[in-house]
């Protein structure tokens, strides 16, 4: 009886992976907006090509996102409600999708807006520190049901639950790695930051 009691006391009180996922979920559930610099490293496995880019990302609830790419080519991606805009100023070219919305994305992205549930869509697992990524707790998420473009998802998580880096691997083995820096939360970002109107003379393509 004493041995059994000792074993019960030694048993971990929670799954580390599950606890990490809950930490991430809780942080973004209570965050109204955030912004950060990002460095993106994309590896196309099949063709052996690598692309590096950097810029700024801004997110505001509900459903506002803006990615400003500085390098290698200037472009801005806006998500405003159910409208997605991609603006390339050097080419004066605009692409727009008018039936797009956060509800069409998996929890890999919608949790940033306080929607979705990581534990309902993914199997969580705690991993050791990863080379070439920021210091923090490492969470691996594998979809319970197939998710387009996501074979597995890896987060580096800060003590407060903020995602410091994300690594998405698709079924083809392509890897999209994003490292965030200089993050700020709850700044009161205005809606106007996420609104886009095509400039006069721009070529607009619907998709």
Secondary structure, 3 states (H helix, E strand, C coil): CHHHHHHHHHCCCCCHHHHHHHHHHHHHHCCCEEEEEEEEEEEECCCCEEEEEEEEEEEECCCEEEEEEEECCCEEEEEECCEEEEEECCCCEEEEECCCCHHHCCHHHHHHHCCCCHHHHEEEEEECCCCCCCCCEEEEEEECCCECCECEEEEEECCCCCEEEEEEECCCCCEEEEEEEEEEECCCCCHHHHCCCCCCCCEEEEC
